[in-house]
């Protein structure tokens, strides 16, 4: 995922209009946020800290947040559409998914926190919060990325500081307002518009007990290094170049429909969207022709317009970067079957693009293409498909399409990824752990594992 500049500036990618600008936090602002988080976590006097409130009290706040997300979903969705350009219907769906996440932890969180008996007389394992945790967030899903970090950690009792992406300050601040309205105590959750140097200082601050980043490999290395130097836990959700493996099917048209929809969601700006389509030789030509036809049917337009199916990328700069990658692939021998240019709708709009003949050893073979670009590879057999899928620095997710259940199980076992889906796209669910291996990062979010990262697993023997 590309690294953005530090200025907090809302620039509508569909129109080029600057909608808002925010000053970076001062050193005093950052200090106040950290100290407020520390105080909110531990409490004082007769006031219980967030870290020692009951699980039922925390669950009530999360339940209230879920309800308010649904009540405010239209307004929140419009903010996200204006900030990073996603289709309004997709933005509404994102807010609804966030409501599901908060509701899930409100319902299941108290159970996840229950003492776990161990195989020793009188021994139990307790799960207790660590303290203030920093979340460094990206721009592509401005609510969902925060929710999958915030909901489990608030349920656990950690206090949170959120450093949003430079392009998305309004949505982050709106989510903070919503959580405070739901009853979260002041200081337990704070949005900090920190610059690069301030963010580094936050990661290193001894009062911060852990850090979660969703972003680029470069940012992950920097944050992981700083966190390691401070002997604190980090969760790093980085890039992905997921494989979509098609070995056999009785309905190729439906598989092609899924392939196009998956690649074009959020204008292709999703870590988990399939970017490499690995197709059995017997179906390769038909798959390529069908996918090219589907991609050509996307209609660019204002993302608020229900008739538009192609949204802009997050910025004109992101579009230029992606098109330069496409041009580089073609220069190194790839075949461009469709797209590869900005549309008449604006510089941030990239026409859906399809590449074939991308060869090992070229940059396009190794890089993540973070936008509406699909690459199709021919697989000679099952082993070749697995080899191609695993020949990537990334290991986030993969999808397998086959009518043979045994074959699906064999391939799923061999894939070097954190998540596998069979005959379907990867589901988005609060109950399912999210995360990968290799350069896709370390750690897991969501599901029961979402509350098992920034936690003190305390042994008590009575």
Secondary structure, 3 states (H helix, E strand, C coil): CCCCCCCEEEECCCCCCEEEEECCCCHHHHHHHHHHHHHHHHEECCEECHHHCCHHHHHHHHHHHHHHHHHCHHHHHHHHHHHHCCCHHHHHHHHHHHHHHHHHHHHHHHHHCCCEECCCCCEEEEEEECCEEEEECCCCCCCHHHHHHHHHHHHHCCEEEEECCCCCHHHHHHHHHHHHHCCCCCCCEEECCCCHHHHHHHHHCCCEEEEEEECCHHHHHHHHHHHHHCCCEEEEECCCCEEEEECCCCCHHHHHHHHHHHHHHHHHCCCCCEEEEEEEHHHHHHHHHHHHHHHHCCCECCCCCCCCCECCCCCHHHHHHHHHHHHHHHHCCCEEEECCCECCCCCCCECCEEEECCCCCCHHHHCCCCCCEEEEEEECCHHHHHHHHHCCCEECEEEEECCCHHHHHHHHHHCCCCEEEECCCCCCCCCCCECCEECCEECCECCHHHHCCCEEEEEEEC
